[in-house]
């Protein structure tokens, strides 16, 4: 399969941005990496209360198949991390590198 990259923009509930970033960094990132994803960068826009990140997958499965494996993994379930507790809006876009 070809490499797929998503640009993800999350709007975070007021007062929860730092906690979200910490949990994402400590819990989500290690599991994503273990499952073959690449994190191409992450940014915080404090003025808009947004968290923006790039995630890629370049493996034998499709991005969607690998993403489903992430959500179904026992380790993901054990996190007790419900995005709805932190996020008010999410946007995911498939993007291609042009430079």
N, C-alpha and C positions, 0 to 999 in steps of 0.2 A: 504494500500500500504506500501511497505517497504521504509525505509529511503533511500533517494538518496542524495549523496554529489557530488558536482562538484568542481573541482579545475580549477579556471579561471586565465589565464595569459593574461594580456593586455599590449601591447607595446604602449606607449603614445608618442604623438608628442613632439619633442624637446621644452623645455621651458614650458610645460603645465602640468607636473606631479603634482606639488603641487595644482594647480587649480582643476585638475581632482579629486585628493584625497579629497579635501575639498567639492566639489560638491557631490561626491559619499557618503561621510560620512553624510553630512547634508540633502541630498535629497533622495538618493537611499536607504540607510540603513533603515531609519524609515518606508518607504513604504514596503520594503521587510519584515521587522519584522511584520508590521501590517497584511500582507497577509500570515503569518504563516511560513515564511522562518527563518532559523537560520544562522547567520553569524559566522562561526567557526574561523575566523581570517583573517587578511589582512596584507600584507607586501609590502614594496617598495624596489625595487632594483634600486637604483639611477644610478649605473654604466651601467645597461642595459636599463634604462628608462622604467622599467616595474612595473606594479602593479599586485600583485598576491593575490588572495583571495579564501576562501572556503565558499561555500554556500550550505545549506542543506534544504531539505523539508521532513517532515515525517507526512503526513496527509492523508485524505481520497482520494485525487486526486493524479494523477501522477505528478512528477516534471514538465513535459512538459505542462500539463494542468494548473498547478498553475503558471508557468512562463508565459504562454499565458495570464492569467488573469492579471498578473502584467503589461505586455506591453499594454493591452487593457484598463487599468484603467484610468479614467479621471485625477486622480492625477498624474499619470506618464506622460500623454500627456501634462499636464499643466506645468511640469518642464521645458519644452523647452530645454531639454538636449539630444542632438543628439550625440551618441557615436562616430560617424564618425568625428565630429569636434575635438575630442581629441585622438582617438585611430587609430593607423595605422595597428594593427594586433591583433586579439583575438584568443585564444585557450581555449576550454572547454573540460575537461576530467571528466568522471564519475570515482570516486575513492571509494575504500572501506577501512575502518580502519582495520589495521592489528595489531596495538598495542595500 
